[in-house]
Amino acid sequence: MFDHPYLSDATRALISGVDTLRAEGWLWATSEATIDVVEPGTGLTVGTVPRSTEGDVASAVAAARRAFDEAEWGRTGPAERSRLLRRLTEVVDAHREEFAQIGVLEGGTPITYSRALHAAAPVLYFDWWARQALSGPPGGYEESLGLAESPGTGPGAKAVLSMSILRREAIGVVAAITPYNAPLLIAAFKVGGALAAGCSCILLPSARTPLSAIALLNCAREVGLPPGALTMVLGEEAIGRSLTTAPGVDMVSFTGSVGVGKLVGEQAIRGLKKVVLELGGKSPNVLLPSARVEDAVGPSLVRYIRNSGQGCGATTRTIVPRKLYQDYADAAAQYFEKLVVDDPWNPATDLGPVIRGEHRARVEGFVERALAEGGVIEAGGSRPNLARGFFMNPSLVGGVTNDSEICQEELFGPVGVLIPYDTVDEALAIANDTRFGLNANVWGATDDAMRFARRVRSGTVTINGGGVERPDAPWAGYGDSSIGSDRGIEGFREFFIPKHIQFPLGSIRS
């Protein structure tokens, strides 16, 4: 299985051992049925993984429930959780190249970018969670609210002096459902946060990219996480529904499309579970009149074409002053001409394939409809001349207005739109005219960009390209982009229930 010419022996070892994972209760998948693992770069099936049953979901939930309620994991304190997460960070870090290869094999991410997206970034987040486990959420695991005086009620009653303590307790069993575009990174957000808080976690990865999750389980097994602290099921819609409706699950954390997210939310809410949903966006990239096209064009294009556009925060709507429209379009065309769209195993490749042929057809359908309605390809476009795989060239579509379908729907492919404006207020109106509000980028003089950033309805706004990756920063948004927060300090809060403990200190004499 997975006898691929570009896989190292270490990588094959990290994605093997499924029978051991099943026997030891890490992976619940008793069926003989399997899921094909397809390599997007070739379109070929490179192996299979076992498929879980609804009974397996029940077993996984029961194991996670025991771990939290009765067994060792539920009694593990912050220092030990921090130690285990630190050790997990070290083990994942030691396998960086293996995780990078897995990202190419199952996700089609070019190897150079895979080393950042599927290896270095998850290590950064696991390390941060290790530190947060020790310090706890904002305010700590327990804090005093101080003294409070309340007047007595009723005839002859005396005022009462009382003390209050606020505890923040782990919510319980967390179902973590992750997508295909950044499977280990988003697992790091959810699994890392759950374990840092003291929750037990059941991971359901995308059926399109199960190998990084299997590799993560092998790392957790090496670390020696207590039984039931982290378990996994594998499957598609029926398994997801079974997991989100399971009575023993206390919280569902999901990242994926709006349509599936709505179903997940409805299923979980019927059981009165806490829900965190991160669903994507149609994010604006705004050049203010003070911006320089030559500074903005390269970084702006990269932000929506990296990983072949398969990123929820991709800033796909570029909004430019009308006088800069043609300059930007020409610069984009020149930039795209230099890009290499090719085999993702080639270190020289800039863009690899999208995840599946049907997904490519979906993205191309948006472009075809936009062109039929009067849109034009300002840069890039069409498919590269490659015999196999699910490749498409990046493109920038102009001649459209912001109310066009291609400007309002998330494509999840390497396609952006170029929209002109005449006034800054018009640019702001276009940027905010979306049902999403996840991410935004603004180019221009810092003071101008800061004023604009404060008025954009977006959970994250970067100015002139932003800064470094910050694990402590939240990832949340307006409208259809999210419910709750999926990482950072605010994301850590999601895994806790506040408990108020109050007791009297005595009555106060009048």
Buried (B, 14 or more C-beta within 10 A) or exposed (E): EBEBEBBEEEBBBBBBBBEEBBEEBBBBBBEEEEBEBBBBBBBEEBBBBBBBBBEBBBBBBBBBBBBBBEBEBBEBEBEBBBBBBBBBBBBBBEBBBBBBBBBBBBBBBBBBBBBBBBBBBBBBBBBBBBBBBBEBBEEEBEBEEEEEEEEEEEEEEEEBBBBBBBBBBBBBBBBBBBBBBBBBBBBBBBBBBBBBBBBBBBBBBBBBBBBBBBBBBBBBBBBEBBBBBBBBBBBBEEBBBBBBBBEBBBBBBBBBBBEBBEBBBEBBEEBEBBBBBBBBBBBBBBBBBBBEBEBBBBBBBBBBBBBBBBBBBBBBBBBBBEEBBBBBBBBBBEBBEEBEBBBBBBEEBBBBBBBBBEBBEBBBEBBEEBBEEEBBBBBBBEEBEBEEBBBBBBBBBBBBEBEBEBBBBBBBBBBBBBBBBEEBEBBBEBBBBBBBBBBBBBBBBEEBBEBBBEEBBBBBBBBBBBEEEEBEBBBBBBBBBBBBBBBBBBBBBBBBEEEEEEEEEEEEEE
